């Protein structure tokens, strides 16, 4: 991936952002990918879309060290900016890859059709991994259908495998016996219901959703360029952000857009328990590495540890960001936790960044983890 950079008048560009309604109260998400897989605390796609469009030129590299399910990467690719994302959670990384394949929408549609045919034709019953709490989470009929899906997926390779795995992951919560709240799955609580859905039908609907989302991406790209071109590359690096950035995985980035985990609000790893069980991935080692996890909130040094871990990441960001370019951070905090915003700003500035722009925005009720989550802050450093 080549760095294509030029000097920009950053302050002039930031001036334009003063006209933006950061609440986006009258607009819907620009990304058709956003509803395909549940993910806690996902930020709205309009935020990275506006920032990338205002603070970079096509071809310049965008970095997100807390990639999550890939919102920044999706918008960067839609706007023809290469993107590098870092993500600890393998389920989130899978979703980000599935949303940002560089294939054309026609090729994606052919892959989807192939997967659907394979699923309908394949009646084999594959073994369920020992890591899956099968009787706990699924009814016998649901489990049988999931086994057949899994055996079909095992026959795929490459991008087809990525799409098929992502669609499989996306249906595990909707077909689960637990119907009260995702938090009960996160905390490994025994379900109280025998909820079922048509597994194969739901799986095909998700696959079709991927095809339609890619078609929307290409429609936008081709209209804006007035010609058809290949989608830009998205590079997703899986692991601890501080360690990966310390190894300088890219020559340079021209914009950082990211949203660090809220302190003590969500357990991002545990929230994807169902998929991790099917993948045979141990949750505890990942949870221990997770920054700001809710499960760590009662530790006496939890706040200090959170800020120290954030500092390690932004020290790495400083090393790969081109001089004079922006680092945009969407930072949120719960009113039930230790106040963090000012301390977080000081941590980032201690990494030789300077705060140039700050705006607060209201969090929509659909994104709140609890009633105390009402506001988050957009911070732009250079």
PyMOL commands that set and color helices and strands:
alter all, ss='L'
color gray80, all
select helices_A, chain A and resi 10-19+45-55+71-78+90-99+105-121+134-137+140-153+158-172+182-186+199-225+241-246+268-271+273-279+283-289+294-296+302-320+341-349
alter helices_A, ss='H'
color red, helices_A
select strands_A, chain A and resi 62-64+83-87+234-238+253-258+321-332+355-362+375-381
alter strands_A, ss='S'
color yellow, strands_A
deselect
rebuild
show_as cartoon
